[in-house]
Amino acid sequence: MIGISELLIIALAIIIILKPDDWPKLVYKLGQWHQEWQRTYANVMNDVQEIKDMAIEKHSILDEPQNRESFKPHDDTLK
């Protein structure tokens, strides 16, 4: 895992290495990556929510009481 101090060193190195003309390009590219990561995260979270909803729905269907009046066991063995 990268800590804050490592990120600051990387940022300082980038600032020193890049020419000032390249900074807007870098910021633009970072913005594109950020948007892509946000979209990916949102899609994953939507998928997780759909799975949770399906599991809750399935669980609630299984917990519903059965209509016991319509089910009458056929027990001919006792006659």
Secondary structure, 3 states (H helix, E strand, C coil): CCCHHHHHHHHHHHHHHCCHHHHHHHHHHHHHHHHHHHHHHHHHHHHHHHHHHHHHHHHHHHHCCCCCCCCCCCCHHHC
